[in-house]
Amino acid sequence: MLNTKLSVSADLHSGLQAFVDTGKYATEADVVRAALDALDFQTSEVAAIREGMDDFQAGRFRSLEEFVSELEG
């Protein structure tokens, strides 16, 4: 495991420690890891939503009836 030292503000350190104090996370590194995982998930979700919006605006979509018919058929 790579050991990297980060400098954070007092407010950020307090926030990290507050999450550790809940008992859900063992270390501040665990909190940062969970935050990065959440950010990665959010980024991919936003990209998927944008792709869907682009498809809709370009006319690449099916009606609900067509979709339901495909599911049933």
Secondary structure, 3 states (H helix, E strand, C coil): CCCCCCCCCHHHHHHHHHHHHCCCCCCHHHHHHHHHHHHHHHHHHHHHHHHHHHHHHCCCCCCHHHHHHHHHC
